[in-house]
Amino acid sequence: MYNLFKTQLSNLTSRGFFHLLSANVLIQAVAFASQLFVAGILSPDDVGRIKVIMTFLSVFSVVGSMGFNGSTLKLCSENRTQAEVRQIFSAGVFFTVISTIAFYLLAIILNSFELFSSDKMIQWLIPMGLFPLITNSVFMVLVAYFQAIKEIKIMSRITIINKLISIAAIVLLTWLLGIKGYYIAYNISFIIMLIVGMRLLKSDFSFQKNELRANLRTHLTYSKPSLLANLMSEISAYADIFVINYLLSDMHEIGYYSFALTLTVALRIFPATVQQMATPYFSGFSADKDQFKTIFKKYNRQLYMVVFITLALALLAGPFLIKTIFSGKYDAAIPYFMFLCIGWSIRLMTQLQSAAIFGLGKLHYNAWISLISLIFNVILYVIFVRNFGAIGVAWASIPAGVVILVTSRIFMNRALR
């Protein structure tokens, strides 16, 4: 048992798991602390505005990037020549730049017609808040490439350095300029991160005009189902924010809910790390079904154990920390936090199932999972908001999590068959 544990630990270390885990833990810990500082500086109303804009950014980024980060990860992690991998990666970057710029301009036009929110401050902040639609989407293609070629250590290092700088800038400029300073620093951080990533990979770019059309067709094989799956997943994950943004006018209540939702980020660190590491390896084992099943069952059990432990810690320590750190300012967010922790923990149990489905090449299954979840969530959230207000959405997160977990399991079993 000792030798087996030692071997597994050595394998994880060599693959960069602990580099990625330490990077994610450090980033999320510092980001979490910065969010607490930001919440302490800003009013609950502004915290709500940030969450609404971030929600639009998440969904629009999926649409604008057209799924090229997902196709880059899948295609570049397959057994191909180095020249083919570089051409596919370069094409992914090129088409992401074109599509995100076009969609950003469309979003700005739509915002001028007040389609996103009736809140004047949100309307004013949208151009700055949505600019990472371009910079972050391109950077995510770079991250996908690092994952695909299994350069986890390099990816972890540049992410740590840039994130620490950006978080420091966010805290400082928010303190000096308020919510406007938050978005100035937010944009600067993504620009710096993109520049560093591009410089590190400049030798991997291989643009050939005569190959772009062929590579576009290759990308679209996976980017279209990846786009649909990610879009449905993002809308489903943020359906609660969309519903309360359009159905509730009390920005104060939205702020408390948004603050509680932000705190649940701490629950997602380890599951997200496991998924990042597992996705390219699942692709590599997709031809050997028995080995694939063995690996999945082993790490899925470990994922469930970690989810249960982090949930227990959050429920026990969360209310005390909120009261202690904010001296009563966000006590009203505690009921939201308790129910959201349970709902999101259930949802996090699908992380390896999604990665397994992706590795098997059944990307359209993830789209169906997200679509079913989205339809159920929207209906549930609208009913609960109309009857119970924002707290109703927190209650509804629990059955919403169960639905996506069960649906994901059904489709994963189908993919294995």
C-alpha positions, 0 to 999 in steps of 0.5 A: 500500500505504501509503495502504491501510494508513493508511485501514485504520488510520484505520477501526479507530481511528474504530471504537474498535478500539485503545481496546478493544484497549488496554483489554483489554491493560491489564486483562488485563496488570494482572489477570495480574499480580494473579493472579501476586501472588495465587498468590504469597500463597496456597497452590496448594490455594487457587489450585485452589479459586479455579479450581474456584469460578470454573468453576462461576460461568462455567457458572452465569452462562450458565444464569442469564443465559438468553442475554439478553446474546447476544440483546441484542447481536444485536437491538440491532445490527440496523437498528431505531429508537432506541425499539425498541433501548432497549425491547429493551435494557431488557427484556434487563436486566429478565429477566436480573435475574429469572433470575439471582436465581432461579438463584443461590438454586437454586445455594445450595440445591444447595450445601447438599447438597454437590453441587458439591465435597467440599472444605469450604472450597469449600462455604463459599466458594460463596455469595460466589463465585457472587454475581457470577452476578447482578451480572456477568450484568447488567453483561454485558447492558450491555456487549452494548448498548455493543457493539451501539450501537458505543460502544466507547470509553465501554465501554473507559473504564469497564471500565479504571477499574473493573477497575484499582480492583477488581484493586488491592482483590483484591491488598490484601484477599487479602494481608490476609485470604487467600482470603476477602479475595479474594472480598470484593474480587471482589464489591465490584468487580462491584457498583461496575462495575454501578452505574457502567454503570447510571448511564451508561445511565440515559437508555437505559432504557425500561420499558413493561409492555405491551411486556415480553411482546412483547420477551420473545418477541423476545429468546427468538428469539435468547436460547434458541439463544444460551443453549444455544450459550454453555452448551455452550461454557462447559462444553466450555471448562471440562470439564477443571476439572470432570473433575479436580474430581470425579475427583482428590482431590489439591487440590495437583495441581489447584492446579498445573494451575489455575495453568498454566491461568490463565497461558494467559489472556495468549494470549486478549487479542487474539483476544477483542478481535477477536471483540468488535469483529467480531460487530456488524459481521458482523451488519451485512454478513450480507446481502452474502455476497461482502463478508462472505466477503472481510472474514472471510478478511482478518481471519481470516488476521491472527488466525491470525498473531497466535495463532502469534506469541503461542504461540511467545512463550509457549513460549519465555518462559513456563517461564523467567518461572515459574521466575524469578518464583516461585523454584521454587514453581510449577515443577511447573506448567510441563509443564501450561502448555506443553501447555495453551498449544498446546491453547488456541491451537488453540481460539482460532483459532475466535474469528472463525468463532464471530463470523461464525456469530453474525453470520449469525444461525445461533446454533444452529450454535454450539450444535452445535459446542459440543455435539460438542466437549463430548462429545468433550472429556469422554470424552477427559478422563476417559480421560486423567485415569484413566490419567495424572492431571492432566497427561493433561488438559493433553495432551488439550487439543491434540486437543480444540482440533483437534476444535472448530476443524474442527467450527467450520469445517464449520458456518461453511461450512454457514452461508455456504451 
